[in-house]
Amino acid sequence: MAKNMQDLIRIANSDLDGSRSIYLGMTKIKGISFMLSNAICQVLEIKKDQKASELEDATIKRIEDAVQNPQKFGIPNWMFNRRKDPETGVDTHISLTDVRFIVDNDLKTIKKIKSYKGLRHQWGLPVRGQRTKSNFRKNKGKATGVKRNK
């Protein structure tokens, strides 16, 4: 056992379990998928099965930098989660607290312009063409049956 083993590793404002591999640990960071985690491990030449607690401080800093700016490390644009941003038109990758903020802003925008998707979001109905006859009853509120006269 190494002398600087830690139970929790702090990467990009997220606590990662030190007993898990770094490949799986990075997926706990909001906005990082299995594919991007794998790409970061390959670009930084880190073994995927290496425990997160065994990483050195310099390696952790490089991982944080790669999570914040994957473009700088040559990760392809098709792995980013925000391609052709509607405001700027640039391919970017968002992570951490920005994910929730940007998704909420996108939902507000499509509701404001009253697109079909925005209206479905407002009404609490499925957005992507799912059926509504038998599913999504929990979103519509409590169903009341036929009331009998007494």
C-alpha positions, 0 to 999 in steps of 0.5 A: 500500500502506498503511503499517500493513499486517500479515501476521497480524491477531489477532482473538479469540485467532486469527491471521487471514491479512492478505492475505485478505478480512475476510469469509473471514478471520473464518471461520477463528475457531472458532465463526464461520460464513460467515453470522455473518461476513457478519452481523458485516460488515453490522452493523459496516458493513465492506466484505466484500472489504476486506483484513484487513490494512487494518483499523484498530485500532478496527475490529478491537476492534469485530469482537472485541466482535461475535464475543464478544457478537453479541446486543449488536449485534442479530444474530438469535438463529437465527444463534447456534450454541447456541440454548436451552442445556440448562442455562440455556435462553438463546440464546447464541453460543459461539466460540473454546475454549468450542466444544470444551469445551461439545461435550465436555460435551454428549457426556459428558451424553448418554453419562451418561444413556444416551440412544440418541445417547449409546450410539451415541457410546460404541460408535463407531457412526454417530449420525444414522441412516447405514447400517453394513453398508458404511460406517464400517468404519474406526471398528470396528477392523481386520476379520478374515477367515475363518481357515483351519486349517493 
